[in-house]
Amino acid sequence: MKLYYDRMAVSLHWLLAVAWVGLFAMGLYMSDLSFSPQQLKLYNWHKWAGMCVLALSVFRVVWRMTHPAPPLPNLAATPKWQRWAHSATHLVMYALFFAIPLLGWAYSSAAGFPIVWWGLWPLPDWVPVNSELADGLKLLHGLAAKALALLVVLHVVAALKHHSIDRDGLLRRMTWRGQ
């Protein structure tokens, strides 16, 4: 029985974790800047990175569907509510991995600022230009990002609890050393 995630799953997990933290920090920082060339540059980088995260998230889901997760350690001793919380948290996080960049893309389209990925490939606008729609999408994009940030904190706290208190090897499953 496989006890650890494979190297690709581990790599995608940590690459996307770093990308999400960076995007969240950049989003908070750039949204407080006054209109300037620096702000426009950061918005473009944020959009480009967001599209990369979306593509990597698609790849991650396909990988996960074809390479199932190892079973939770000490499953029989894990309370039912913790197993439910584990599944629900992961499901919502995966949904947000797609919702956040798609909401950002829709916001960019509605605001009339198309995404030109890396300055080379224009992505199609998939909602019409509409300032009221843009305002709503911007709000939803930000709320979804904050929800993901809260879930990430919960995820980290739970992993540290399993590592430090339960000592059940759960955290080791998501490291390259676990291989």
N, C-alpha and C positions, 0 to 999 in steps of 0.2 A: 504494500500500500504506500502510495506517495504521501510523504509528510510535509513537503515544502513546495512552494511555488517554484516554477521553472525560471531560468535566468531572464527570459523575455518578459514574463509577467512582473518579476521584481524590477527590472529595468524600466518598464513602462510605468509602474506604480511610482517609483521615485522621480523619474523624469517629469511626469505629470504633476506630482506633488510640488516640486520646485517651481514648475511653470505656473501652477495655480496660485501659489503664494506670491510669486513675482507679479503676476497679472493683477492680483488683488491689491497689492501694495502700490503698483503703478496707477491703478484706477483711482485709489484714494488720493494719491499725490496729484495726479494730473487734473482731477475734477476741481481742485481748489485753486489751480493756477488761473491767472487772468489770461484773456485771449492774447496769444503771442505765437511767434514761430516755434518756440520751444513746446508750447502746449500742442500745437498742430502736429509736430514731429512725434510727441509722445502718444497722441491719439492714434496716429498711423501705426506706430510700433505695437501699441496695445491691440489694434485690430488685426495686424498681421500675426502676432503671437496667438491671439484668440482663434484665428482660423487654423493655425498649426495645432493648437490644443484640440480643436474640434476634430481634425483629421486623425490625430493620435488617439483620441477617445474612440473614434470609430474602429480603428485598428485594435485598440485594447479590448473592446467589446467582442469583436470577431475572434481575437485570440482567446479570450476567456470562454467563449462559447465552444471553441474547439479544443481547449485545454482546461478542463474543469479544475476548480479549486480543490486543494487537499481538504480532508475532513478537519473539522475543528478538534483540537486536542481535548481530551478529557470530556468528551461530549456528554456522557451519562451524568457527570457531576455538575455540568453547567445548568444553572436554573433556566427554566423555560423562557422567562421574561428576558434573560440576557441573549438567548438564541434568537428570540423575536427581535430584540433591539439591534442585534448584529445584522440580521437580514434586512430589516426596515431601513437602517442607516445606510447600508450599502446600496440598496435599491434607490433611495432618494438621492444619494450622492451621484450615482450613475445617471439618473435623470437630469440632475443639475449640470453634469458634465456636458450635456447636449443643450439644455435649455439656456444656459448663460451665454455661450457664444452665439446661438441662434437669435436670442433676444437682442444681443449687441449688434448683430448683423442687421436685423430688422430695424433697430433704432437708427443705425447709420443710414439705411435706405430711406426711412421715413424722414430723416433730417436733411436728406438731399446731399449726403456726403458718401458716395459709393466707396466700396472697398476695392482698392487696387493692390492685390496681394504682392508684397515686396516691391511695389511700384511698377510691376510688370504685367500682371494678369488681372484685368478687371473682373470682379465677381458680379453676377447679376443682382440687381435690386429686386427683392421679392415682396416688397410692400410699396405702395405709392408714397410719394412725397406728401407729408401731411404733418404740420407742426404739432397738432393736438395728439396725434398718434405717436409721434416721436417722443413727446413728453411722457406719455404713459409707458412706452417701451423702455425709455431711459430709467424710469422709476422701477419697473419690473426687473430690468437687468441688474440694477444696483441691489434690490431686495434679494434677488436670487443669489447674487454673489455673496451677500452678507449671510444668507442662510447656509450656503456652502461653507463659508468660513466657520460658522458655529458648529456645523457637523464635523468639520475637520478637527476642530478643538476637541469635540466629544470623542472622535475616532482616536486621536492621539492619547487622550486621557485613558480611554478604555484599553488601548494597547499597552500603555505604561502600567496600568493596574494589573493586567494579566502577566506582564513581565515581572513586576516588582512584588506584588502581593500574592497572586495565584501561582506564580512560577511554573506556568504550564507550557512554556515554549511557543506560545502563540506569536509573539513578536519575531522570533527567530525564523518563522516561516517566510517572512517578507525581507530576508537579507540574503546577500550572496553567500554568506558564510554557512547558511543553512543547507546549501547544495551539497 
